Each structure stands twice: as structure tokens, then as C-alpha cells.
Amino acid sequence: MRVKRFTYLIFALLIYGCAQVVPLSGGDKDETPPKELKSSPENKSTYFAANTITIEFDEFIKLQNLQQQLIISPVMEKKPEVSIKGKKLIIKLKEELTPNTTYSINFGNAIVDITENNPIPNFKYVFSTGSYLDSLSFSGSIVDAFELKTVDKIYVMLYDELEDSVPMKQLPRYVAISDKSGDFSVTNMAHGNYKVFALQDINSNYKYDLPNEKIAFMDNPIKIDSSLTHQHLFLFEEKQDNQYVKKVEHKEFGKVVFYLNQPSENITISTNIKDKIRWYVEERNPTNDTIIHWLLGVGDFKEAEYYISEGKKHLDTTTVSFIPASKFKDTSFVLHSNITTSFDLNKQLFISTPRPISVFNSSIIILLEDSTPIHVLIEESKTHPRKYELNYKFKEKTNYEMLVPSGVFQDILGLKNDTLRSSFTTKSDVDYGKIILKLTTNFNTSYILQLFKSNTLFKEIYFSGNQTITYDFLPAGDYQLHLI
């Protein structure tokens, strides 16, 4: 019996011991990227003749954002097939290679480990179909020409054909992409003369074929017989000569909007409706790149065919099915103004309306200056549609209140405005600064002087010859001047 009790005691102790919960402790977080162990053919091989490349790493890997990061020079028309098998990266080439040429396959940061996503920075596989590896390079940075800031994700492309039209027609020989700092480096180049062209390649086809793609280029070809560094390329959006209609929208009852590719004062819009009664009001924005047709007799027509032309050139034909009046539910008429609690002294006060106005009675608008009613003149703006400007020289550090009663405005649909009441105080003269510029030029040409505040265009002046230009009533802040 004593033996039996002893056995039970040991069994109980074992159970108690097994019931202890011991927390698991982990080691340090893995921050080491995968390492290349071997490759077949070897990295930096010469006399390369393989169709498949296998690269083995010291841990399991995966690919992230490969399409955005993979850069191959010279550019291949048929992209290689890239796959992962455990710790191996497999590259299958899909086209015949050019003799005596050095190729570079740059994966950027696309190769990462499967546990912590640690990338191999700028992993590159290089080989030559000839007897040696080309080793020259071309490097620099991409800078926005207007903001003077570096720009990432811009493709820098070099061509051995030197004609101006090459970037629109041919694939580049060499290509690189700018990083987060705007820096780029084209490596493993052969000596020779090259055309340099940088592109914001929106459709990822290595060709300048979209009107809104920003570009940069060097005026003359470069000669590569040694490595070139510290080259700056200034990025800008080129003005396009070809006018076209970007889109036509009819999302709001009684409103059809035509968006143009670029400003033009010579756009005409006609329709297949030959009604003698005026059935729409045409409105153009100040920059002449957007045209609105406000419909007056939409209840009489279900649709219209629009013909858009620039001068004698026909641009587009489109059919618009009108939103019926039965679906027009929003009968509110809310006025807006540019009034803020603290109002700038030199600012033009205006009221804007959501639709064109058919009846306007300014005589019942009230402006109080320190509680004293004053007479003001409010007129329709000559440059901004649906804006009504108050012409009055405000006093500094003064309290104002503006009241626009209901019924001052009646729009083309017969709706009358809701009441608008706004209070504000004008700033003091000491709240402003001034910039005086004396500009001297030896060239008989026209210039554009742009003043930017916090990277936003603040004022723009056109001039030619010697000028003294004054910017006054400037709020406190950082400003930039751009001369074009």
C-alpha cells in the first residue's frame, strides 16, 4: 500500500508540474534582408547565352510591387517572366538578346523575405552577351521646374537615336527611375552619344504619348566616354497644340458641362435643335477651358446632339439625354460669399449664385459699418460668371455686417435665394507686407512673373521690357517668385 500511495503522489506532482503556464519569449525582430547565395549563370557573367536565370537566397522570399519597380536596360519589348520557388528567384527571358551588349535587371526593393518583408535594396542582376561588362554611368536628380522640389517615380530614358521625335516612337536603350529623393542612376552603359529624356510615364509604356505626362530633357545629346554625375533635369508639362473635348457631363438638372483639353476663345457649340426660342444660356469660365450650357426649356426636349468646333475645325459630336424635370428635387437657392471673420483690406467682396440669374434687385442689400447703414454698389462681375461684386473701400479694423434678404436674386428656374447674413472685421494695415521688384532685361520679349505663397499661385503679371512691380497688401508668410 505504501508503494501505491507513493505512485499516486508522484502522479499528482507530475500533473501539477504540467499545469504550469510558462510564457513564450521571442527573440529580436529580424531586420536582415535576404542574401544572395548563388546564381546560375553567375551574376556579372560574360558571354551570356542562357534563357533562364536562377538566383538562390539564404531564406524564403516573395515579390512586392514588381511591376512598378522592375527596370531592365536595354529595354526589352517582351518582359521576362519572373517567379518564386521557395528560396529561388527564376527569370525566364522571352526574346533574343543583342550581341555584345551589357544587360541590367534591377529589382529595386521588390525582393523581400516572407516573414518581416525586409527588402534587398536595389538588387541587380547584370550580364553581358559579349566579352566584358559595360561600366559607365549617368546620374543626377529630377526637379520640378516650377516648385523647385525633387520628384520621385520619374523615368529617365537614354536613346542612341538622337532625333527629337524618338521618345514618342521608340523604346529607350537605357532607363532608370528617380527615388524618393529625386535621384536617379543609369548604370552599365556603353560609351556613345545619347539623347536624354525624362518622363512621368502615366501609362507605363516608356513612350511620351499622353498630353498630360510631364517631361524633362537635355537640349543637346550627351557623350558618354566616362561616368557623368550631378546632372539636373527640370520637369514640366508641355503645352499641347491639339485641342480636344476631354469629357461632357450632365449630372445636374438643367446643366451640361463641356471640358476642353486647353483654353480657347474660338470654341463654338451648336445643336440639332433649331428652336427659335432661346432654350439655353452659355457660360464660359475665366480660363476658357470649360463651357456650361444652362438649359431653359429642358422640359420640351428629351435629348440634344451637340457639335463642338474650334474655328472651322470640328472637334467632337456627342448626344446628351436630359435629366427630366420630374427628377429635379432640390429647390433650395443658397448664396455663397468669400467673407471670412477676419477680412483682407484689399479683397474684393463677392456673392456667388449656383445658377444664372434672371432677376436681381441690389437696392435692398444692406451693409452696416460699425452699425451704420451705408450705400454700396453691387454689380455682376464682367470676368467671373454668377459672381456679384461689392465695390467699396473698407476701413481698417472696422466691424461690418452684410444682409442679403430673401428674393434679391431669382435664377433661370424661377427660384429665389435664401437669406444670407455675414459679419466680419477688417484687418489692420500693419498685418501686411510689401514686395517691390525692379526688373531689368536686355531682351525684347514678354515674360510672366508668378508670385507663389505656400506653393499656391498667389498673383500673376505679364510684362515686357524694364519694369518696377509692386506687390502690396501681402499677408505674412513665405513667398516664391517664378519668372517664365
C-alpha positions in Angstrom: 0.0 0.0 0.0 2.9 2.3 0.7 4.2 1.8 -2.8 0.8 2.5 -4.3 0.4 5.8 -2.3 3.9 6.8 -3.4 3.0 6.2 -7.0 -0.2 8.3 -6.7 1.8 11.1 -5.1 4.3 11.2 -7.9 1.5 11.2 -10.5 -0.2 14.1 -8.7 3.1 16.0 -8.7 3.5 15.4 -12.4 0.0 16.7 -13.1 0.8 19.8 -11.0 4.0 20.3 -12.9 2.4 20.0 -16.3 -0.2 22.6 -15.3 2.4 25.4 -15.0 1.9 28.0 -17.8 5.3 29.4 -19.0 5.0 32.4 -21.3 6.8 32.1 -24.6 9.6 34.6 -25.2 10.6 35.7 -28.7 13.9 36.8 -30.0 14.9 40.1 -31.6 12.9 41.2 -34.6 14.5 40.0 -37.9 15.6 43.1 -39.8 18.2 41.4 -42.0 17.3 41.3 -45.8 17.8 38.1 -47.7 21.3 37.4 -49.1 22.2 36.1 -52.5 23.9 32.7 -52.1 24.5 31.8 -55.8 23.1 32.3 -59.2 23.1 30.4 -62.5 24.5 31.8 -64.7 26.6 33.8 -62.2 25.8 37.4 -61.6 28.0 39.7 -63.8 28.6 36.8 -66.3 30.1 37.5 -69.7 29.4 35.5 -72.9 25.9 35.1 -71.6 23.7 32.7 -73.7 21.1 31.4 -71.3 17.3 31.7 -71.5 16.7 31.1 -67.8 18.3 32.7 -64.7 18.1 31.2 -61.3 19.1 33.1 -58.2 19.1 31.4 -54.8 18.9 33.3 -51.4 19.5 32.3 -47.8 15.8 32.4 -46.9 12.4 32.2 -48.3 11.4 35.2 -50.4 8.5 36.9 -52.2 8.0 39.8 -54.6 6.3 43.1 -53.8 5.2 45.7 -56.4 7.4 44.1 -59.0 5.7 45.8 -62.0 6.4 49.2 -60.5 10.0 48.5 -59.6 11.4 46.2 -62.2 13.8 48.1 -64.6 15.6 46.4 -67.4 18.3 48.1 -69.6 18.4 47.9 -72.5 14.6 47.8 -72.5 13.1 44.5 -73.7 9.9 44.6 -75.8 8.8 41.3 -74.2 9.2 41.5 -70.4 10.8 38.4 -68.8 8.6 36.1 -66.7 9.6 36.3 -63.1 8.6 33.7 -60.5 9.4 32.5 -57.0 10.1 28.9 -55.9 10.9 28.7 -52.2 14.3 30.5 -51.8 14.8 30.8 -55.5 14.1 33.6 -57.9 13.6 32.4 -61.5 13.8 34.7 -64.5 12.8 33.4 -68.0 13.8 35.6 -70.9 11.3 36.0 -73.7 13.3 37.5 -76.5 16.6 37.1 -78.3 19.4 39.1 -76.8 21.5 41.6 -78.7 25.1 40.5 -79.2 28.0 42.3 -77.4 25.6 44.1 -75.0 25.5 44.5 -71.3 22.1 44.0 -69.7 21.0 45.1 -66.2 17.9 43.7 -64.5 17.2 45.9 -61.5 14.5 44.8 -59.0 14.5 47.9 -56.9 13.2 46.9 -53.4 10.8 44.3 -54.8 12.5 41.2 -53.3 11.7 40.8 -49.6 11.7 38.0 -47.1 8.4 36.3 -46.3 8.4 36.9 -42.5 9.2 40.6 -42.0 9.2 42.0 -45.5 12.8 43.1 -45.3 13.8 44.3 -48.8 17.1 43.8 -50.6 17.8 47.4 -51.6 18.3 47.8 -55.3 19.1 44.2 -56.1 20.5 44.0 -59.6 21.5 41.1 -61.8 23.9 42.1 -64.6 25.3 40.1 -67.5 26.9 40.7 -70.9 26.5 38.8 -74.2 30.0 39.9 -75.1 33.4 39.6 -73.6 33.2 42.4 -71.0 30.7 44.3 -68.8 30.0 48.0 -69.7 30.6 50.1 -66.6 29.9 53.7 -67.5 27.0 55.6 -65.7 24.9 58.7 -65.9 23.3 60.1 -62.7 21.6 63.1 -61.3 18.3 64.3 -59.9 14.8 65.3 -61.2 13.5 68.7 -60.1 10.0 70.2 -60.7 10.7 73.3 -62.8 8.0 75.4 -61.0 8.1 74.2 -57.4 11.9 73.6 -57.5 11.3 70.3 -55.5 12.8 66.9 -56.3 10.3 64.4 -57.8 10.2 60.6 -57.5 8.9 57.9 -59.8 10.1 59.7 -63.0 11.7 57.6 -65.7 15.0 58.8 -67.1 15.5 57.3 -70.6 18.5 57.4 -72.9 18.4 56.8 -76.6 21.1 56.1 -79.1 18.9 57.6 -81.8 19.1 61.4 -81.5 16.0 62.7 -83.3 13.6 64.9 -81.3 10.6 62.5 -82.1 12.4 59.4 -80.7 10.7 59.5 -77.2 7.3 59.3 -78.9 8.1 56.5 -81.3 10.8 54.2 -79.8 11.7 52.4 -76.7 14.8 53.7 -74.9 18.1 51.9 -74.8 18.7 52.7 -71.1 16.2 53.5 -68.4 16.2 54.4 -64.6 13.7 55.7 -62.2 14.1 58.5 -59.7 13.8 57.6 -56.0 12.2 59.3 -53.0 15.0 61.9 -53.1 14.6 62.6 -56.8 17.9 60.9 -57.5 18.5 58.5 -60.5 21.4 56.5 -61.8 21.7 54.8 -65.2 24.4 52.2 -64.9 26.3 49.6 -67.0 26.3 51.9 -70.0 28.4 51.6 -73.2 30.3 54.6 -74.4 28.5 56.7 -77.1 26.2 59.7 -77.7 22.7 59.6 -76.2 19.6 61.7 -76.2 18.4 62.2 -72.6 14.6 62.4 -71.9 12.7 62.1 -68.6 9.0 61.2 -68.4 6.2 60.9 -65.9 5.1 57.7 -67.6 1.4 57.6 -66.6 0.6 54.6 -68.8 3.9 52.7 -68.2 4.9 52.1 -71.8 8.2 54.0 -71.9 6.7 56.4 -74.6 5.7 60.0 -74.5 2.2 59.6 -75.8 -0.2 61.3 -73.3 -0.8 65.1 -73.3 -0.6 65.4 -69.5 2.6 63.5 -69.0 5.3 65.8 -67.5 8.7 65.7 -69.2 12.3 66.9 -68.9 15.2 66.8 -71.4 18.7 68.0 -72.1 18.9 70.4 -75.1 21.8 68.5 -76.6 22.9 64.9 -76.7 25.4 63.8 -74.1 28.7 62.0 -74.9 29.4 59.1 -72.5 33.1 58.2 -72.5 33.3 58.5 -68.7 30.7 58.5 -66.0 28.6 61.7 -65.7 27.2 62.7 -62.3 25.2 65.6 -60.7 23.0 66.2 -63.8 19.8 68.1 -63.0 16.7 67.6 -65.2 13.8 70.1 -64.8 10.4 68.6 -65.1 7.5 70.5 -66.7 4.2 69.9 -68.5 4.4 70.8 -72.2 1.6 72.9 -73.7 -0.2 70.7 -76.2 -1.2 72.1 -79.6 -4.0 69.6 -80.3 -7.4 70.8 -78.9 -10.0 68.2 -78.0 -13.0 67.7 -75.7 -11.9 65.8 -72.6 -15.4 65.0 -71.5 -19.1 66.1 -71.4 -21.1 65.9 -68.2 -24.8 66.1 -67.4 -25.0 65.2 -63.7 -27.3 68.1 -62.6 -30.7 69.0 -63.8 -30.5 71.8 -66.4 -26.7 71.8 -66.6 -24.4 70.4 -69.4 -20.7 70.9 -68.9 -18.0 70.7 -71.7 -14.4 70.2 -70.6 -11.7 71.2 -73.1 -8.1 69.9 -73.2 -6.7 73.5 -73.2 -8.1 77.1 -73.2 -9.5 78.5 -76.3 -11.6 81.6 -77.2 -12.7 80.1 -80.6 -14.9 77.3 -79.4 -18.4 77.1 -80.8 -21.1 74.7 -79.7 -24.3 74.2 -81.8 -27.1 71.6 -81.6 -29.6 69.8 -83.8 -32.4 71.7 -82.1 -33.5 74.5 -84.4 -36.0 76.1 -82.0 -36.3 79.9 -82.4 -36.9 80.4 -78.7 -33.7 80.7 -76.6 -33.5 77.5 -74.7 -30.1 77.7 -73.0 -27.6 80.2 -71.6 -24.0 79.6 -72.4 -21.3 80.3 -69.7 -17.5 80.2 -70.1 -15.1 80.2 -67.2 -12.4 82.8 -66.9 -9.7 80.4 -68.3 -11.8 79.5 -71.3 -11.3 75.7 -70.8 -14.8 74.9 -69.5 -18.2 75.8 -71.1 -21.6 75.3 -69.4 -25.0 75.2 -71.1 -27.7 76.2 -68.6 -31.0 74.8 -70.0 -34.1 77.0 -70.0 -36.6 74.8 -71.9 -35.4 71.4 -70.9 -39.0 70.2 -70.4 -39.6 70.4 -74.1 -36.6 68.2 -75.2 -35.5 64.7 -74.2 -32.1 65.0 -75.7 -29.9 67.0 -78.0 -26.9 66.4 -80.3 -24.1 68.8 -79.7 -21.5 69.8 -82.3 -18.2 71.2 -80.9 -15.8 73.1 -83.1 -12.7 75.3 -82.9 -12.8 77.8 -85.7 -13.5 75.8 -88.8 -12.2 72.6 -87.3 -14.8 70.1 -86.0 -13.7 68.6 -82.7 -16.5 66.3 -81.5 -20.1 65.3 -81.7 -22.0 64.0 -78.7 -25.6 63.2 -77.7 -26.9 64.2 -74.2 -30.1 62.7 -72.8 -31.5 65.4 -70.5 -32.5 64.7 -66.9 -36.3 65.2 -66.8 -37.9 68.0 -64.7 -39.7 65.3 -62.7 -36.4 64.3 -61.1 -35.5 67.8 -60.1 -36.0 67.7 -56.3 -33.5 70.3 -55.0 -35.4 73.6 -54.9 -33.0 75.4 -52.5 -31.2 78.5 -53.5 -28.2 79.1 -51.3 -25.9 82.1 -51.8 -22.2 81.9 -51.1 -19.7 84.7 -50.4 -15.9 85.0 -49.8 -16.4 86.6 -46.5 -14.3 85.4 -43.6 -14.4 86.5 -40.0 -11.1 88.5 -40.5 -11.4 90.1 -43.9 -8.5 91.4 -46.0 -8.5 95.1 -46.7 -7.8 95.0 -50.4 -10.0 92.0 -51.1 -13.0 92.2 -53.5 -16.1 91.0 -51.6 -18.4 89.0 -53.8 -21.5 86.9 -53.7 -21.9 83.8 -55.9 -25.0 82.0 -57.1 -25.5 78.4 -58.1 -27.2 79.1 -61.4 -27.5 82.1 -63.7 -29.8 85.0 -62.6 -32.8 86.3 -64.4 -33.9 89.0 -61.9 -31.6 90.9 -59.5 -32.5 93.7 -57.1 -29.5 95.1 -55.3 -31.3 98.1 -53.7 -32.4 96.0 -50.7 -29.0 94.6 -49.8 -27.8 96.1 -46.5 -24.2 96.8 -45.4 -23.6 98.0 -41.8 -20.3 99.7 -41.0 -20.0 99.8 -37.2 -23.8 99.5 -37.0 -24.3 102.4 -39.5 -26.1 101.6 -42.8 -24.1 102.6 -45.9 -25.0 102.7 -49.6 -23.0 100.2 -51.7 -23.0 99.3 -55.3 -23.2 95.6 -56.2 -22.7 94.6 -59.8 -22.4 91.4 -61.9 -18.8 90.5 -62.5 -17.5 91.0 -66.0 -15.0 88.2 -65.7 -16.5 85.6 -63.4 -19.9 84.2 -64.3 -22.5 84.1 -61.5 -20.5 86.4 -59.3 -21.7 89.7 -58.0 -19.1 92.2 -56.7 -19.4 94.8 -53.9 -17.5 97.9 -54.9 -16.5 99.6 -51.6 -13.2 100.6 -50.0 -13.3 99.1 -46.5 -11.8 100.8 -43.5 -9.2 99.0 -41.4 -10.0 97.4 -38.1 -13.8 98.0 -38.6 -16.8 95.8 -37.9 -19.1 95.1 -40.8 -22.3 93.2 -41.4 -23.9 92.3 -44.7 -27.5 91.2 -45.1 -28.9 89.8 -48.4 -32.7 89.3 -47.9 -34.6 86.5 -49.5 -35.8 87.4 -53.0 -32.9 89.6 -54.1 -31.9 87.0 -56.7 -34.2 85.0 -58.9 -32.5 82.3 -61.1 -33.4 81.0 -64.5 -35.5 78.3 -63.0 -37.6 80.8 -61.1 -36.2 80.0 -57.7 -35.5 82.8 -55.2 -32.5 83.0 -52.9 -32.5 82.2 -49.1 -31.4 85.0 -46.8 -27.6 85.5 -46.4 -26.3 87.3 -43.3 -22.5 87.6 -42.7 -20.4 89.5 -40.2 -16.7 90.3 -40.4 -13.9 92.6 -39.2 -11.3 94.1 -41.5 -7.6 93.7 -40.8 -5.1 96.4 -39.9 -2.6 98.0 -42.2 0.2 96.5 -40.0 -1.0 93.0 -40.9 0.5 93.3 -44.4 3.9 93.4 -46.1 5.1 94.7 -49.5 7.5 93.5 -52.2 9.0 95.9 -54.7 10.8 94.5 -57.7 13.0 96.3 -60.2 13.3 94.2 -63.3 15.9 94.9 -66.0 16.2 92.9 -69.2 18.3 93.2 -72.4 15.8 91.1 -74.4 12.8 92.4 -76.3 10.4 89.6 -75.2 7.4 89.1 -73.0 7.6 87.5 -69.5 5.2 86.1 -66.9 6.1 86.8 -63.3 4.4 84.5 -60.8 4.2 85.0 -57.1 3.6 81.8 -55.1 2.5 81.6 -51.4 2.9 78.1 -49.8 3.3 76.5 -53.3 0.0 78.1 -54.5 -0.2 80.7 -57.2 -1.0 84.0 -55.5 -0.6 86.6 -58.3 0.5 86.6 -61.9 1.7 89.5 -64.0 2.6 89.7 -67.7 5.2 92.3 -68.7 7.9 93.2 -71.2 10.9 95.5 -71.0 12.2 97.1 -67.8 9.6 97.3 -65.1 9.1 98.2 -61.4 6.5 95.8 -60.0 4.9 96.3 -56.6 3.1 93.6 -54.6 1.3 95.2 -51.7 -1.2 94.0 -49.0 0.7 90.7 -48.7 -0.3 88.6 -45.7 2.6 87.2 -43.6 4.1 84.1 -45.0 6.8 82.6 -47.3 6.7 83.6 -51.0 8.4 82.4 -54.1 8.9 84.2 -57.4 8.9 82.4 -60.8 9.9 84.1 -64.0 8.7 82.5 -67.2 
